[in-house]
Amino acid sequence: LHESGKKFMSSSQFRVWLNNEYLPSHPEYSWIKEAYSKSVTQAVNNGQTAFENFFNHKSAFPKFKKKGRSNVKMYFVRNNPKDCSCKRHRLKIPSLGWVRIKEKGYIPTTKDGNVIKSGHVSIKADRYYISVLIEIPDKTSANNSSEGIGIDLGLKDFAIVSNGKTYKNINKSAKLKKLEKKLIR
């Protein structure tokens, strides 16, 4: 389109062209329909961002990414509640299933109420890496009581609060003086 002098094509226009014109006439690329639809959308959106940066003179011409030559990522999104879940030592990814995690405990588990929204699986130096976007519910509740609280600082006890709590004295000076006296003897 650029060489023929036409306007820039957005990602949504490209997806319409890809699904309605290009794929029906090129059956050798039918595997694109078998891929996860959200990952195809994300790849097209990444392409749009790369071309926008090129046309706005922010970066060089986009390079084609191929599995053997560059760090290609697989994108996944949680569509159903059972799509993405994480246990201590493994992660469930749509279209891949359960994947074992080498470093346990870095990703918050879903049994605690956390929700995996999306993620990327990438390969670098024959090692697979995963990065996930997790929504952690806010469990802090504000105590908006308008009641005041009274504190009595004492000698025997450190503090006595008006709601009934007693905090013991942390100053051990009398006990320490006794022990020093004993040591001197």
Residue pairs with C-beta under 8 A, 6 or more apart in sequence:
1 7
1 8
1 9
2 8
8 51
8 52
8 55
9 17
10 48
11 41
11 44
11 45
11 47
11 48
14 44
14 47
14 48
15 40
15 41
15 44
18 32
18 44
22 29
23 29
23 30
23 32
23 33
32 40
36 75
36 76
36 77
36 94
36 95
38 75
38 76
38 77
38 79
39 74
39 75
39 76
39 77
42 75
43 75
47 62
50 59
50 62
51 62
53 59
54 60
54 61
54 62
63 70
65 71
65 72
66 72
71 122
71 123
71 124
72 122
72 123
73 120
73 121
73 122
74 96
74 120
74 121
74 122
75 118
75 119
75 120
76 84
76 93
76 94
76 95
76 96
76 118
76 119
76 120
76 121
77 83
77 94
77 117
77 118
78 84
78 94
78 115
78 116
78 117
78 118
79 94
83 92
83 94
84 91
84 92
84 93
84 94
84 110
84 116
84 119
84 132
85 91
85 92
85 110
85 116
86 92
86 107
86 108
86 109
86 110
86 114
86 116
86 132
87 109
87 110
87 111
88 104
88 105
88 109
89 100
89 101
89 104
90 98
90 99
90 100
90 101
91 98
91 99
91 101
91 107
91 130
91 132
92 98
92 99
93 99
93 119
93 121
93 130
96 121
99 130
101 107
101 130
107 130
107 132
107 134
108 114
108 134
108 136
110 116
113 136
113 137
113 139
114 134
114 135
114 136
114 137
115 134
115 135
115 137
116 132
116 133
116 134
116 135
117 132
117 133
117 134
117 135
118 132
118 133
119 130
119 131
119 132
119 133
120 130
120 131
121 128
121 129
121 130
122 128
122 129
122 130
122 131
123 129
149 161
149 162
149 163
150 161
150 162
151 159
151 160
151 161
151 162
152 159
152 160
152 161
153 159
154 160
155 169
156 169
157 166
157 167
157 168
157 169
158 167
158 168
158 169
158 170
158 171
159 166
159 167
160 166
160 167
161 167
